[in-house]
Amino acid sequence: MSEQSKQKILSRIRNHSLPPVGLPEVIHGNWIRYDDPIAQLGKMIEFVGGSFECLPSIDSVHDRLKSFPQMQEAKRVLSLVDGIEGNVDLDSIPDPHDLEDLDFMIFEGDIGVAENGAVWITDAKIKHRVVLFINQHLIIVLRRHRIVHNMHEAYAQIRVHGPGFGCFVSGPSKTADIEQSLVIGAHGCRSLQMYVIP
């Protein structure tokens, strides 16, 4: 495909805007609740292949990460969490393709759902949203008060202010073929670690 044809197709796509669609209606009901939603969230994160730990502070998360061999060997670490250092300045990178060798991405999740281990994330503070998916290791820091019991409660808390990007993520990348062979990290992060802090 020529560059001219490519640009023509992309131009048509950009010029064909669809009417906005509102969020699903939050229906109040007797939805599932847990005696310990934090423990349930941890159970679900581990069930989908991630790791989970409650720590007392950001400093504790920072210390824990420094002890990992993968972090010690990492060449490119992007941290969007105050108190955890990285060596990639996202604002200085004009082309998202320059992030293809990102080792670690550390960011703070907006909402954690105990029911299924999903975490709501947005690009509100991220220049290139590809960093959420192109990294080798994804670290999510989540505040304890941002954990909800179920998806209904999560939808009730989501706030959308104009155009933007948001999605629920859960666990590391994985795929399985018809031979039931599961591959972790096939098309995204190889590991996901979640740390819950006060």
N, C-alpha and C positions, 0 to 999 in steps of 0.2 A: 504494500500500500504506500502510495506516495505521500509525502508530507502535506501536499496541497489537499489531497483527498481526506487525509486525517483531520486537518484543520476545518475543512468544510463540514464534516460529520460532527465534530465537536461544536462548531458554531451553531448548527441546527439544534443540537441538544440544548445548548445554553439558551437559545431563543424560544424553546418550547417549554414554558413554565406551567406547572400544574397548580391548581388551586390548593391553598393550604388545607391540611387536614388536622383537626384537633386531636388532642390526646383521648384515649378511650375514657368513657365515663367511669368514674369510681363508684362502684355499687357497694353500698354498705350492707354487710351481712355477718353471719356467724362464721367468719373465716378462721382458718387454723391459727392457733397461738401456741406458744411453747413456754414451759415453766422457766427454761433457761435459753433464751434466744441466742446468746453468745455461743454457748456450747453447741447448739444446733447448727449455727452458721459454720463453726469449726468442723463439725462432722460432715457437712455437705461440701465444704472446700476440699477436705481430704478425700471424700468420696469421688470427686471429679478429678483427682490427681494433683491437687495443690497441697501446700503445707500451711499450717495455721498456728499462731501463738499469740497469747495475750501478754503484753509487756507494760511496765509501769510508766514509760515515758518515751519521747522521741530519742533521747540520749541512749536509752536501752536498745532501741531499734538500730541506731547507728553502730553501737558496739557489737551487736549481734551480726550485722552485715559485714563488719570488718573481719570477723572470724571465719567467714566462708572462703574456702580456697578459690572458688569461681570469682569472688569479688576481688580477692588479692591479685588474681591473674588478669582481671578485666582491664582492657585498654580504654574503653569508652563507656562512661557511666553518666547518665542523665538523671538528675534529681530535681524534682519540682516540689520537694517537701523541705520546708525550713528546718534546719538542724541536721540535715543529712547531706553530706558533700558529694558533689559530682565533678566531672571534668569536661562536660559538654555544655556549651552555652547555646541554647536553642535559638535565641534571638539573633545570633550571629550567623546562622546557617540559612541561606536563602533558598536552597534547593533541597527538598526532602530526600532526594536520591543520595545525598551525602550522609544520610543516617543509616545506610544499609548495613553497616558493621557495628551497630549499637549493641553493646553487651548487656547493660542493665538499664531499665527504666524504673524509676521510683516516683510514685505519685500518690496523692491522697484521694481515696474513693469518696463519692458523695453519699451513697446509701448502700448498705449491705442487707441482703434479704436472707433471713434464717431459713426460710422454706426451701430454697433451692441453691443457696450459695452464690447467687448472682450479685454483682456489684454495679451500680449505676455510675457511669463515667461520662464526662462531656469534654469538649475541646475549648471550654470557656477560657482556660489559662494556658492553652497549648497552641503554639504557632503552627506546628505540623502534626496533625493527629495520627499520622502514620507511626509515630513513636510508641503509640499504645499497642501496636501489633507487630512491629518489625524487630523488636528487641529479642535477645536470647533468653533473658530472665526478667520477669515482671514482678515488681515488689509493690504491693498495695498496703498503704497505711490507712486504717479506718478508725475514726473516733467511735467510742463505745455508744454514745447517744445517737449515732447515725444508723444503728442496726434496728431493723423492723422485723416483724414476724412473717409477713407474707407480701406477695406482689401487689395486693390491693392497697396496703399501707404505703408501699413504695410509690405507686402511681399517685397517691394522694399528696405525696411530698415533692414530686418532681415539678420544677418550675422552669418553663420555657419562655425566654425573653427574646423573641425574634428568631431569625434564621440561625442555625447552628447544628451541631452534631452531638448526639448522645446515644449510648447503647448500654446494655447489660453485658458484662463479661463474667465468665465463670470457668476457673481452672486453666491449665495450660492448653495449648493447641493440641488437638488429637484427631486422628482419622482411623477408620477401620474398613478393610475391604471385605469382599464376600467370603474370604477364607478366615474371617474373624481374627485377623492379625492387627492388633492395635499399635499404632505408631504415635508416640508423643513428640510434639514439636515439629510436625510435618509442614505446617504452613503458618507458623506463628511462634510464640514463645515456648521454649522447652520446659520452663518451670514457672510456677506462680507461687509466691509466698505472700501471705497476708498477716499483718500485725495489727492487732486491736490495742488501742491505747486509750486512756481516759480522755 
